[in-house]
Amino acid sequence: MNGRFFDHITWTQPWFQPVRAAAASLLEADSWRDALNRQAAMLALHNHRGLPLRFIPQEALSGGVAYEAHISASGEVPTRENLHDFFNALVWLTFPRIKRQLNALQSAQIAALGIGKSRGPARDAATIFDENAAVLAVQDTAAGDVLVQALQSHAWQQAFLVQREQFAQIAEVWSFGHALMEKLVHPYKAITAHTWLLRVPATYATLSATEKQDYIDHAVSLQLQEAPLTTAAYSPLPVLGIPGWWPQQDSAFYADQQVFRPRRSTT
């Protein structure tokens, strides 16, 4: 049981909170892949075609078949024994509706355009979400408007220091991208997520963590269905600037413009 590729993960870090529960049984299992498939069966996970979801070794993927197309056609998720694919599997267990919708978008683009040097804008936007997104859940109130405006205008000190207490009261950040989580195993200041904004009602604050997870999974999957996905939907978020996600978050910390960059002028 010693020396496994996930043994050095510090699961108490706030950025792993979304997938912590899904990881728990895998960490104790003799075979994490078997445990992964047991959880998938117990949760009755399926792809967008209704096919049961299974996690298979990467080498079982036929040559020349696109990864996303294979998941769409078979329900099988090729999964290597590494952190990148491990986190991807945990996200499938945690946010299955969002993952289904992303796979539907990606596979539809492959069917329409084939596989070339460029993914195309829609598939590119879906891949960015899949790999590096964080869901920013903000109360749909006037205070929420002010916070969102500060973040989108890159007024980092305003959002993270001046509004620090309010941030914790009206906003939450949920890691989603599996590449983002992989980077956060060894955190460094410049790690930046592509933020997906979700405005939530005041009643959201009364939900349990499991209920919030389900709410986000349902609400974001609907957002992805209702409008074309483009990279314009994202805004950058240096994740170690999130209040409480890193020690010594003082004015000097946020003054580092190599990380907390001012917004580019559009003129």
C-alpha positions as CSV (number, residue, x, y, z in Angstrom):
1,M,0.0,0.0,0.0
2,N,3.0,2.3,0.2
3,G,4.4,4.4,-2.6
4,R,1.2,4.8,-4.6
5,F,1.0,7.8,-6.9
6,F,-1.6,9.6,-4.8
7,D,-0.2,9.0,-1.3
8,H,1.5,12.4,-1.1
9,I,-1.7,14.4,-1.7
10,T,-2.7,16.7,1.2
11,W,-6.4,16.1,1.1
12,T,-7.2,18.7,3.8
13,Q,-6.3,21.5,1.5
14,P,-9.4,23.6,0.6
15,W,-9.0,23.1,-3.2
16,F,-9.5,19.4,-2.8
17,Q,-12.8,19.7,-0.8
18,P,-15.0,19.0,-3.8
19,V,-13.5,15.6,-4.5
20,R,-12.4,14.6,-1.0
21,A,-15.5,12.4,-0.3
22,A,-15.2,10.6,-3.6
23,A,-11.5,9.9,-3.0
24,A,-11.9,8.5,0.5
25,S,-12.9,4.9,-0.4
26,L,-10.4,4.7,-3.2
27,L,-7.5,5.6,-0.9
28,E,-8.2,2.7,1.3
29,A,-8.8,0.1,-1.4
30,D,-6.4,-2.6,-2.5
31,S,-7.3,-1.7,-6.1
32,W,-8.2,2.0,-6.6
33,R,-9.5,1.2,-10.1
34,D,-11.8,-1.5,-8.9
35,A,-13.1,0.8,-6.1
36,L,-13.6,3.5,-8.7
37,N,-15.8,1.2,-10.8
38,R,-17.7,0.1,-7.8
39,Q,-18.5,3.7,-7.0
40,A,-19.5,4.4,-10.5
41,A,-21.9,1.4,-10.5
42,M,-23.3,2.3,-7.1
43,L,-24.0,5.9,-8.4
44,A,-25.4,4.5,-11.6
45,L,-23.2,6.8,-13.6
46,H,-23.7,6.9,-17.4
47,N,-22.5,8.9,-20.4
48,H,-24.7,11.3,-22.4
49,R,-26.0,8.3,-24.5
50,G,-27.1,6.5,-21.3
51,L,-24.3,3.9,-21.4
52,P,-23.0,2.8,-18.1
53,L,-19.7,4.5,-17.2
54,R,-16.6,2.4,-16.6
55,F,-13.0,3.3,-16.0
56,I,-10.6,1.2,-18.1
57,P,-6.8,1.1,-18.5
58,Q,-5.5,3.6,-21.1
59,E,-4.0,0.7,-23.1
60,A,-7.5,-0.6,-23.8
61,L,-8.2,2.5,-26.0
62,S,-7.9,1.6,-29.7
63,G,-5.3,3.4,-31.7
64,G,-6.6,6.3,-33.8
65,V,-9.8,6.7,-31.7
66,A,-10.2,10.1,-30.0
67,Y,-10.4,9.9,-26.2
68,E,-13.7,12.0,-26.0
69,A,-15.2,10.0,-28.9
70,H,-14.5,6.7,-27.2
71,I,-16.2,7.8,-23.9
72,S,-19.2,9.0,-25.9
73,A,-19.5,5.8,-28.0
74,S,-18.8,3.2,-25.2
75,G,-19.1,4.8,-21.8
76,E,-15.6,3.7,-21.1
77,V,-13.2,6.3,-19.7
78,P,-9.5,5.4,-20.4
79,T,-7.7,6.1,-17.2
80,R,-3.9,5.9,-16.6
81,E,-2.3,5.4,-13.2
82,N,-1.3,9.0,-12.6
83,L,-2.6,12.1,-10.8
84,H,-4.1,13.7,-14.0
85,D,-6.4,10.8,-14.8
86,F,-7.1,10.0,-11.1
87,F,-8.5,13.5,-10.5
88,N,-10.4,13.3,-13.8
89,A,-12.1,10.1,-12.4
90,L,-12.9,11.8,-9.1
91,V,-14.5,14.7,-10.9
92,W,-16.7,12.2,-12.8
93,L,-17.8,10.8,-9.5
94,T,-18.4,14.3,-8.1
95,F,-20.0,16.2,-11.0
96,P,-21.3,13.6,-13.4
97,R,-23.9,15.8,-15.1
98,I,-21.3,18.5,-16.0
99,K,-18.9,15.8,-17.2
100,R,-21.6,14.2,-19.3
101,Q,-22.4,17.5,-20.9
102,L,-18.8,18.4,-21.6
103,N,-18.3,15.0,-23.2
104,A,-21.4,15.5,-25.3
105,L,-20.0,18.8,-26.5
106,Q,-16.6,17.5,-27.2
107,S,-17.7,14.4,-29.1
108,A,-20.2,16.3,-31.2
109,Q,-17.4,18.6,-32.3
110,I,-15.2,15.7,-33.2
111,A,-18.0,14.1,-35.2
112,A,-18.6,17.4,-37.0
113,L,-15.1,18.5,-37.6
114,G,-12.9,15.5,-37.1
115,I,-9.5,15.5,-35.4
116,G,-7.1,18.1,-36.6
117,K,-4.2,20.2,-35.4
118,S,-6.8,22.7,-34.0
119,R,-9.7,21.6,-31.8
120,G,-11.9,24.4,-33.0
121,P,-13.3,27.1,-30.7
122,A,-16.2,25.1,-29.1
123,R,-14.1,22.0,-28.4
124,D,-11.3,24.2,-27.1
125,A,-13.6,25.9,-24.7
126,A,-15.0,22.6,-23.5
127,T,-11.5,21.2,-23.0
128,I,-10.4,24.3,-21.0
129,F,-13.5,23.8,-18.7
130,D,-12.7,20.1,-18.3
131,E,-9.0,20.7,-17.5
132,N,-8.8,24.0,-15.7
133,A,-12.1,25.4,-14.6
134,A,-13.2,26.4,-11.1
135,V,-16.9,27.2,-10.4
136,L,-17.4,30.5,-8.6
137,A,-20.7,30.3,-6.8
138,V,-21.8,33.8,-5.8
139,Q,-25.0,35.0,-4.2
140,D,-27.3,36.7,-6.7
141,T,-27.5,39.9,-4.7
142,A,-26.2,43.5,-5.0
143,A,-23.2,42.5,-2.8
144,G,-22.6,39.6,-5.2
145,D,-22.7,42.0,-8.2
146,V,-20.0,44.2,-6.5
147,L,-17.7,41.1,-5.8
148,V,-18.1,39.8,-9.4
149,Q,-17.3,43.2,-10.8
150,A,-14.2,43.4,-8.7
151,L,-13.0,40.0,-9.8
152,Q,-13.8,40.5,-13.4
153,S,-12.0,43.9,-13.5
154,H,-9.0,42.3,-11.7
155,A,-9.4,44.6,-8.6
156,W,-7.7,41.8,-6.6
157,Q,-7.1,43.8,-3.4
158,Q,-10.7,45.0,-3.4
159,A,-12.1,41.5,-3.9
160,F,-9.7,39.6,-1.6
161,L,-8.7,42.1,1.1
162,V,-11.2,44.9,1.3
163,Q,-14.1,42.5,0.8
164,R,-12.4,39.5,2.5
165,E,-15.1,38.8,5.1
166,Q,-17.9,39.3,2.7
167,F,-16.2,37.0,0.1
168,A,-16.5,34.2,2.6
169,Q,-20.1,35.0,3.3
170,I,-21.4,35.3,-0.3
171,A,-19.0,33.3,-2.5
172,E,-17.5,29.8,-2.8
173,V,-14.9,28.4,-5.2
174,W,-15.2,24.8,-6.2
175,S,-12.3,23.3,-8.1
176,F,-13.4,21.3,-11.1
177,G,-10.6,21.0,-13.7
178,H,-8.5,17.8,-13.1
179,A,-5.3,19.5,-14.5
180,L,-5.9,22.3,-12.1
181,M,-6.1,19.9,-9.1
182,E,-3.0,18.1,-10.3
183,K,-1.1,21.3,-10.3
184,L,-2.4,22.1,-6.8
185,V,-0.8,18.9,-5.4
186,H,2.4,21.0,-5.3
187,P,0.9,24.5,-5.1
188,Y,2.7,27.6,-6.4
189,K,1.5,31.2,-6.4
190,A,0.9,31.6,-10.1
191,I,-1.7,28.8,-10.5
192,T,-4.6,30.4,-12.2
193,A,-8.0,28.8,-12.9
194,H,-10.5,29.6,-15.6
195,T,-13.5,30.8,-13.6
196,W,-17.1,29.8,-14.5
197,L,-19.6,32.0,-12.8
198,L,-22.7,30.6,-11.2
199,R,-25.1,33.0,-9.4
200,V,-26.9,31.2,-6.6
201,P,-29.9,32.2,-4.5
202,A,-29.6,33.1,-0.8
203,T,-31.0,29.7,0.2
204,Y,-27.8,28.1,-1.3
205,A,-26.0,29.1,2.0
206,T,-28.4,26.8,4.0
207,L,-27.5,23.7,2.0
208,S,-25.2,21.0,3.2
209,A,-21.9,20.4,1.3
210,T,-23.5,17.4,-0.5
211,E,-26.5,19.4,-1.5
212,K,-24.3,22.3,-2.7
213,Q,-22.4,19.8,-4.9
214,D,-25.6,18.5,-6.4
215,Y,-26.9,22.0,-6.9
216,I,-23.8,23.0,-8.8
217,D,-23.7,19.9,-10.8
218,H,-27.3,20.4,-12.0
219,A,-27.1,24.1,-12.5
220,V,-23.9,24.3,-14.4
221,S,-24.8,21.4,-16.6
222,L,-28.0,23.3,-17.6
223,Q,-25.9,26.4,-18.3
224,L,-23.7,24.4,-20.6
225,Q,-26.8,23.1,-22.5
226,E,-28.5,26.5,-22.8
227,A,-25.8,28.6,-24.5
228,P,-22.9,27.9,-26.9
229,L,-19.7,27.5,-24.9
230,T,-16.9,29.9,-25.7
231,T,-13.6,31.0,-24.1
232,A,-15.2,34.4,-23.5
233,A,-17.2,32.8,-20.7
234,Y,-14.2,32.5,-18.5
235,S,-12.3,34.9,-16.3
236,P,-8.9,34.3,-14.7
237,L,-8.7,33.6,-10.9
238,P,-5.3,33.2,-9.2
239,V,-6.5,30.5,-6.8
240,L,-4.0,31.0,-4.0
241,G,-5.5,34.5,-3.6
242,I,-8.8,33.1,-2.6
243,P,-9.3,34.1,1.1
244,G,-8.2,31.3,3.3
245,W,-6.5,29.3,0.6
246,W,-2.9,30.4,1.4
247,P,-1.1,31.9,4.5
248,Q,0.1,35.5,4.7
249,Q,-2.5,36.9,2.3
250,D,-1.6,40.5,3.0
251,S,-1.4,43.6,0.8
252,A,2.1,42.7,-0.4
253,F,1.0,39.2,-1.4
254,Y,-1.7,40.6,-3.7
255,A,0.6,43.4,-5.0
256,D,2.6,40.8,-7.0
257,Q,1.5,41.8,-10.5
258,Q,3.3,38.8,-12.0
259,V,0.4,36.8,-10.5
260,F,-2.4,39.3,-9.7
261,R,-2.2,41.0,-13.1
262,P,-4.1,44.1,-13.9
263,R,-6.8,43.8,-16.6
264,R,-5.5,44.4,-20.1
265,S,-6.8,47.5,-21.7
266,T,-9.2,46.9,-24.6
267,T,-8.3,50.3,-26.2
